[in-house]
């Protein structure tokens, strides 16, 4: 076997040599079977190793290799109809595909800007984001995101995008007015705040007020469904929990369930019409709408429907939530279990009763992940900076079994206890 000491080029926090994936497990070169309780990065939805998806990919590659992204192919046309007709709200009528979530957000930002440019509103360029939040690692998606750890050091590259607290709609109204209404192009937000803070859910009424503010000021509403979309929260899309009516939706992750690199940007006619009327366009990424990826995404979405896996994400999410509540309901170092469906976060604290946080430099959430991995369960680290909570997330495949849920919770409890004991020896 070739040495892997040069991969990755930039070292990451965990180094596992995975040689095979099966069901809900990762198999390593040294024979370990690791339960993938995080679904990678909350990506895997139909489980690993589905032979029928591999067969679709093989057939697609034999039929079409590379075609310019704007040109129709059978796989692209099928995926457009499947996503728009079966997964998006009726007002969303246009679709385009990228090769991942970061590219999708980047494209959505450019689409919002081009919409206003084509309509003659050249001063509208600012996109307001939230803190905490995460929207990707292109320069534009980092700029609009509120993930301080991933933004750190790159601030000189960012435009002056404003940010508001994740749960304060009135702050959005104030930020638009302060920035100058005629300078704001869009507001972007996740239905549930994901990897930056561990599945934070806003109060009822938040999204209705956000929509009212955006409509009042002529600001486009971009909903980032990269993590929440395609069944993850127990609904087809996360926005369905609050009947959100977006102008633009971005997606990725669950669109292909990890079987191919693909993301999507979806919009209303009202967003696209001024661009078409002006004869303008939006530049694509080279591997956007790659044909094999489109065919694979259609196969994954078909499996989600045929096996009723969105409903299963809801029921297994409820089962996991019950287990977590029972096991952690009075744990001294757990403030809250939160989220929807199979997107659940656990908020870690030094003192539950006093609402005292661990020192940021202690990296307790990373310690918990390391302890869990040592026990052959992967859970997802979820924190983003000094103002964000220490948290971890569960996001397994929707096919997860009850026995696997039991294992996840048992290992998490042991891992929290071990991580805190290591932080406070004796």
C-alpha positions as CSV (number, residue, x, y, z in Angstrom):
1,X,0.0,0.0,0.0
2,X,1.3,3.4,-0.9
3,X,2.2,5.7,1.9
4,X,-0.5,8.3,2.8
5,X,1.8,10.7,4.7
6,X,1.4,13.3,1.9
7,X,-2.4,13.3,2.1
8,X,-4.1,15.6,2.8
9,X,-2.0,18.4,1.5
10,X,-3.2,20.5,4.4
11,X,-3.5,18.5,7.6
12,X,-6.9,18.2,9.3
13,X,-8.0,17.3,12.9
14,X,-8.6,13.6,12.2
15,X,-6.6,11.2,10.1
16,X,-8.4,7.9,9.4
17,X,-7.5,5.8,6.4
18,X,-11.0,4.6,5.2
19,X,-10.9,1.7,2.7
20,X,-14.6,0.9,2.5
21,X,-18.0,2.2,3.5
22,X,-20.9,0.0,4.3
23,X,-24.4,0.9,5.4
24,X,-23.8,3.3,8.3
25,X,-20.2,2.3,8.9
26,X,-16.7,3.4,7.8
27,X,-14.1,0.6,7.6
28,X,-10.5,1.6,8.1
29,X,-7.2,0.2,6.8
30,X,-6.5,-1.3,10.3
31,X,-9.9,-3.1,10.4
32,X,-11.9,-0.8,12.6
33,X,-15.7,-0.4,11.9
34,X,-16.7,3.1,12.8
35,X,-20.4,4.0,13.2
36,X,-20.9,7.1,11.0
37,X,-23.3,8.9,13.4
38,X,-22.5,12.3,11.7
39,X,-23.2,11.1,8.2
40,X,-19.8,12.4,7.4
41,X,-20.6,16.1,7.5
42,X,-24.4,15.5,7.7
43,X,-24.2,14.3,4.1
44,X,-25.1,10.7,4.0
45,X,-28.9,10.1,3.8
46,X,-29.5,6.8,2.1
47,X,-26.6,5.0,3.7
48,X,-23.2,3.9,2.3
49,X,-22.6,1.3,-0.4
50,X,-25.8,1.3,-2.4
51,X,-25.0,-0.8,-5.4
52,X,-28.0,0.5,-7.4
53,X,-26.5,4.0,-7.2
54,X,-23.1,2.8,-8.5
55,X,-24.9,1.1,-11.4
56,X,-26.6,4.3,-12.3
57,X,-23.2,6.1,-12.2
58,X,-21.6,3.5,-14.4
59,X,-24.3,3.7,-17.1
60,X,-24.3,7.5,-17.0
61,X,-20.5,7.6,-17.5
62,X,-20.8,5.3,-20.5
63,X,-23.4,7.6,-22.1
64,X,-22.1,11.1,-21.4
65,X,-18.8,12.4,-20.0
66,X,-18.4,16.2,-20.2
67,X,-20.8,18.7,-21.6
68,X,-20.8,22.4,-21.0
69,X,-23.0,23.1,-17.9
70,X,-25.6,25.3,-19.6
71,X,-26.4,22.7,-22.3
72,X,-29.2,20.3,-21.6
73,X,-28.6,16.5,-21.3
74,X,-31.0,13.8,-20.4
75,X,-29.6,13.5,-16.8
76,X,-29.7,17.3,-16.2
77,X,-33.3,17.7,-17.5
78,X,-34.5,14.7,-15.4
79,X,-32.9,16.2,-12.3
80,X,-34.3,19.7,-12.9
81,X,-37.8,18.3,-13.1
82,X,-37.4,15.9,-10.2
83,X,-36.1,18.7,-7.9
84,X,-38.5,21.4,-8.9
85,X,-41.6,19.2,-9.2
86,X,-41.0,17.1,-6.1
87,X,-38.8,18.9,-3.6
88,X,-39.1,22.7,-4.0
89,X,-42.0,25.0,-3.0
90,X,-44.3,25.8,-6.1
91,X,-42.9,29.4,-6.3
92,X,-39.4,28.0,-7.1
93,X,-39.4,27.4,-10.8
94,X,-35.7,27.7,-12.0
95,X,-32.8,25.4,-11.3
96,X,-29.1,25.2,-11.9
97,X,-26.4,22.9,-10.5
98,X,-22.9,23.3,-9.1
99,X,-20.4,20.8,-7.7
100,X,-21.1,21.5,-4.0
101,X,-22.6,23.7,-1.3
102,X,-20.0,26.4,-1.3
103,X,-20.3,26.9,-5.0
104,X,-24.1,27.0,-4.6
105,X,-23.9,29.8,-2.1
106,X,-21.3,31.7,-4.2
107,X,-23.6,31.4,-7.2
108,X,-26.6,32.5,-5.2
109,X,-24.8,35.6,-4.1
110,X,-23.8,36.4,-7.7
111,X,-27.4,35.7,-8.8
112,X,-28.8,38.1,-6.3
113,X,-26.4,40.8,-7.4
114,X,-27.1,40.1,-11.1
115,X,-30.8,40.3,-10.5
116,X,-30.5,43.8,-9.1
117,X,-27.9,44.9,-11.8
118,X,-30.1,43.7,-14.6
119,X,-33.1,45.6,-13.1
120,X,-31.0,48.8,-12.9
121,X,-30.4,48.8,-9.2
122,X,-26.6,49.0,-9.4
123,X,-26.1,50.1,-5.8
124,X,-27.6,46.9,-4.3
125,X,-24.6,44.7,-3.6
126,X,-24.6,43.9,0.1
127,X,-25.6,40.5,1.4
128,X,-26.5,40.3,5.1
129,X,-25.6,37.2,7.0
130,X,-26.0,35.9,10.5
131,X,-23.8,35.1,13.5
132,X,-23.3,32.3,14.0
133,X,-23.7,30.7,10.6
134,X,-21.9,28.8,8.0
135,X,-22.3,28.9,4.2
136,X,-19.1,27.6,2.7
137,X,-15.4,28.3,2.1
138,X,-15.3,30.3,-1.1
139,X,-14.3,33.9,-0.4
140,X,-17.9,35.1,-0.9
141,X,-19.5,32.3,1.2
142,X,-17.0,32.9,4.0
143,X,-17.7,36.6,3.9
144,X,-21.4,36.2,4.3
145,X,-21.0,33.5,6.9
146,X,-20.6,33.9,10.6
147,X,-18.1,31.2,11.3
148,X,-15.4,33.1,13.1
149,X,-12.9,30.2,13.2
150,X,-13.1,29.7,9.4
151,X,-13.1,33.4,8.6
152,X,-10.1,34.2,10.8
153,X,-7.2,35.7,8.9
154,X,-9.1,36.0,5.6
155,X,-11.0,39.2,6.6
156,X,-9.0,41.4,4.3
157,X,-10.4,39.5,1.4
158,X,-14.0,40.1,2.3
159,X,-16.4,42.8,1.1
160,X,-18.2,44.7,3.9
161,X,-21.2,42.4,4.3
162,X,-23.2,43.1,7.5
163,X,-24.1,40.4,10.0
164,X,-26.9,40.2,12.5
165,X,-27.7,37.8,15.4
166,X,-29.1,34.5,14.3
167,X,-32.4,34.8,16.1
168,X,-33.3,38.5,16.0
169,X,-35.5,39.6,13.1
170,X,-35.7,43.2,14.3
171,X,-31.9,43.4,14.1
172,X,-32.2,42.5,10.4
173,X,-34.5,45.4,9.9
174,X,-32.2,47.7,11.7
175,X,-29.1,46.4,9.7
176,X,-30.8,47.0,6.4
177,X,-31.7,50.6,7.4
178,X,-28.2,51.2,8.7
179,X,-26.5,49.8,5.6
180,X,-28.9,51.9,3.4
181,X,-31.9,50.1,2.0
182,X,-30.9,50.8,-1.6
183,X,-27.5,49.1,-1.0
184,X,-28.8,45.7,0.2
185,X,-29.2,42.9,-2.3
186,X,-30.1,39.9,-0.1
187,X,-30.3,38.2,3.2
188,X,-29.1,34.7,3.6
189,X,-29.9,32.2,6.4
190,X,-30.1,28.5,7.2
191,X,-33.5,27.3,8.4
192,X,-31.6,25.7,11.3
193,X,-28.2,26.9,12.1
194,X,-25.9,23.9,11.4
195,X,-22.3,23.2,11.8
196,X,-21.4,26.6,13.3
197,X,-23.5,26.2,16.5
198,X,-25.1,22.7,16.7
199,X,-28.6,22.9,15.2
200,X,-30.0,26.1,16.7
201,X,-33.7,26.6,16.0
202,X,-35.2,30.1,16.1
203,X,-38.4,31.0,17.9
204,X,-41.8,30.6,16.3
205,X,-42.6,33.8,14.3
206,X,-39.0,34.5,13.4
207,X,-39.2,33.5,9.8
208,X,-42.6,35.2,9.2
209,X,-41.0,38.5,10.4
210,X,-37.9,38.0,8.3
211,X,-40.0,37.6,5.2
212,X,-42.0,40.7,6.0
213,X,-38.8,42.7,6.4
214,X,-37.2,41.4,3.2
215,X,-40.4,42.1,1.2
216,X,-40.8,45.6,2.7
217,X,-37.2,46.6,1.7
218,X,-37.0,44.8,-1.7
219,X,-34.3,42.5,-0.3
220,X,-34.0,39.0,-1.7
221,X,-34.3,36.1,0.8
222,X,-31.8,33.3,0.2
223,X,-32.4,30.1,2.2
224,X,-29.4,27.9,2.6
225,X,-30.6,24.3,2.6
226,X,-27.2,22.8,2.0
227,X,-27.4,20.9,5.4
228,X,-31.1,21.0,6.1
229,X,-32.4,20.0,2.7
230,X,-33.5,16.8,1.0
231,X,-35.0,15.1,4.1
232,X,-32.4,15.8,6.8
233,X,-34.9,17.6,9.2
234,X,-37.7,15.1,8.7
235,X,-39.4,17.3,6.0
236,X,-38.5,17.4,2.3
237,X,-36.8,20.8,2.8
238,X,-36.1,22.6,6.1
239,X,-38.0,25.6,5.0
240,X,-41.2,23.5,5.2
241,X,-41.2,23.7,9.1
242,X,-42.0,27.4,8.9
243,X,-43.6,27.7,5.4
244,X,-40.8,30.0,4.3
245,X,-41.3,31.5,0.8
246,X,-37.7,32.2,-0.4
247,X,-36.6,34.0,-3.5
248,X,-33.5,31.7,-3.9
249,X,-32.7,28.3,-2.3
250,X,-29.3,26.7,-2.3
251,X,-28.6,23.0,-1.7
252,X,-26.0,20.3,-1.7
253,X,-25.0,17.4,0.7
254,X,-28.2,15.4,0.7
255,X,-28.9,16.1,-3.0
256,X,-26.7,13.2,-3.8
257,X,-26.2,11.7,-0.3
258,X,-22.5,11.8,-0.7
259,X,-22.4,9.6,-3.8
260,X,-21.4,12.5,-6.1
261,X,-20.2,16.1,-5.8
262,X,-23.2,18.2,-6.6
263,X,-25.0,21.3,-5.3
264,X,-27.9,23.3,-6.6
265,X,-29.3,26.9,-6.9
266,X,-33.0,27.3,-7.3
267,X,-35.0,30.5,-7.8
268,X,-38.3,32.1,-8.7
269,X,-39.2,33.5,-12.1
270,X,-39.2,37.0,-10.5
271,X,-35.5,36.6,-9.7
272,X,-34.5,35.4,-13.2
273,X,-36.8,37.4,-15.4
274,X,-34.9,40.7,-15.2
275,X,-31.7,38.9,-16.1
276,X,-33.2,37.3,-19.1
277,X,-34.9,40.5,-20.2
278,X,-31.6,42.4,-20.1
279,X,-29.9,39.7,-22.1
280,X,-27.5,39.1,-19.2
281,X,-26.2,35.8,-17.8
282,X,-24.4,34.2,-14.9
283,X,-21.1,32.4,-15.4
284,X,-21.0,28.7,-14.5
285,X,-18.3,26.6,-12.8
286,X,-16.6,24.1,-15.1
287,X,-17.9,21.0,-13.3
288,X,-21.3,22.4,-12.5
289,X,-24.2,20.0,-13.4
290,X,-21.6,17.3,-14.2
291,X,-23.6,14.6,-15.9
292,X,-22.8,11.6,-13.8
293,X,-23.5,13.7,-10.6
294,X,-26.9,14.6,-12.0
295,X,-27.8,11.0,-12.8
296,X,-26.6,9.9,-9.3
297,X,-28.6,12.7,-7.6
298,X,-31.7,11.6,-9.4
299,X,-31.1,8.0,-8.2
300,X,-30.7,9.1,-4.6
301,X,-33.8,11.3,-4.7
302,X,-35.7,8.3,-6.2
303,X,-34.5,6.0,-3.4
304,X,-35.5,8.6,-0.8
305,X,-39.1,8.5,-2.2
306,X,-39.4,4.8,-2.9
307,X,-38.2,3.9,0.6
308,X,-40.1,6.7,2.3
309,X,-36.9,7.8,3.9
310,X,-37.9,11.4,4.7
311,X,-40.6,10.1,7.0
312,X,-38.1,7.7,8.4
313,X,-35.7,10.6,9.1
314,X,-38.6,12.2,11.1
315,X,-39.4,9.0,13.1
316,X,-35.8,8.0,13.8
317,X,-35.0,11.6,14.7
318,X,-37.8,11.5,17.3
319,X,-36.4,8.2,18.5
320,X,-32.9,9.6,18.8
321,X,-34.2,12.8,20.5
322,X,-36.0,10.7,23.1
323,X,-32.8,8.7,23.8
324,X,-30.7,11.8,24.1
325,X,-33.3,13.5,26.4
326,X,-33.4,10.4,28.6
327,X,-29.7,10.1,28.8
328,X,-28.7,13.7,29.1
329,X,-31.8,15.4,30.6
330,X,-30.0,16.1,33.9
331,X,-26.4,15.8,32.8
332,X,-24.3,18.6,34.4
333,X,-22.4,19.3,31.2
334,X,-25.3,19.4,28.7
335,X,-27.4,22.6,28.4
336,X,-29.7,21.5,25.7
337,X,-30.6,18.9,23.0
338,X,-32.1,20.6,19.9
339,X,-32.8,20.4,16.2
340,X,-35.2,18.6,13.9
341,X,-35.3,15.2,12.4
342,X,-31.9,13.6,12.1
343,X,-30.1,16.9,12.6
344,X,-29.7,17.1,16.3
345,X,-27.2,19.1,18.3
346,X,-26.0,18.7,21.9
347,X,-24.9,21.9,23.7
348,X,-22.0,21.4,26.1
349,X,-21.4,23.5,29.2
350,X,-19.0,23.6,32.1
351,X,-21.9,24.1,34.6
352,X,-25.5,23.5,33.5
353,X,-27.0,25.1,36.6
354,X,-25.0,28.2,36.3
355,X,-25.0,28.3,32.5
356,X,-21.2,28.5,32.6
357,X,-19.4,27.8,29.3
358,X,-16.1,26.0,29.0
359,X,-13.1,28.2,28.2
360,X,-12.9,28.5,24.4
361,X,-9.2,27.4,24.4
362,X,-10.1,24.1,26.0
363,X,-11.8,22.8,22.8
364,X,-14.1,20.6,24.8
365,X,-16.3,19.8,21.8
366,X,-13.2,18.5,20.0
367,X,-12.3,16.4,23.0
368,X,-15.8,14.9,23.0
369,X,-15.4,14.1,19.2
370,X,-12.0,12.5,19.8
371,X,-13.3,10.4,22.7
372,X,-16.2,9.2,20.6
373,X,-14.0,8.3,17.7
374,X,-11.8,6.4,20.1
375,X,-14.9,4.4,20.8
376,X,-15.6,3.8,17.1
377,X,-18.4,6.3,16.6
378,X,-18.0,9.5,14.5
379,X,-20.0,12.5,15.6
380,X,-19.7,15.9,14.0
381,X,-17.9,18.8,15.8
382,X,-20.0,21.9,15.8
383,X,-18.7,25.3,17.0
384,X,-17.4,28.4,15.3
385,X,-15.8,30.9,17.5
386,X,-15.8,32.6,20.9
387,X,-19.5,33.6,20.8
388,X,-20.8,30.2,19.6
389,X,-21.5,27.3,21.9
390,X,-19.4,24.1,22.3
391,X,-21.6,21.5,20.6
392,X,-21.6,18.3,18.7
393,X,-24.1,17.0,16.2
394,X,-25.8,13.8,15.1
395,X,-26.7,13.4,11.4
396,X,-26.7,9.7,10.5
397,X,-28.2,8.1,7.4
398,X,-32.0,7.9,7.5
399,X,-31.6,4.1,7.4
400,X,-30.1,4.1,10.9
401,X,-31.3,1.3,13.1
402,X,-32.6,1.5,16.7
403,X,-29.6,-0.5,17.9
404,X,-27.3,2.0,16.3
405,X,-29.1,4.9,17.9
406,X,-28.5,3.2,21.3
407,X,-24.8,2.9,20.5
408,X,-24.6,6.6,19.5
409,X,-26.1,7.8,22.7
410,X,-24.2,5.4,25.0
411,X,-20.9,6.4,23.4
412,X,-21.7,10.1,23.6
413,X,-22.4,10.0,27.3
414,X,-19.2,8.1,27.9
415,X,-17.3,10.6,25.7
416,X,-18.6,13.7,27.4
417,X,-17.7,12.3,30.8
418,X,-14.2,11.3,29.6
419,X,-13.6,14.7,27.9
420,X,-14.6,16.6,30.9
421,X,-12.5,14.4,33.2
422,X,-9.5,15.0,31.0
423,X,-10.1,18.7,31.1
424,X,-10.4,18.7,34.9
425,X,-8.1,15.9,36.1
426,X,-8.8,14.6,39.5
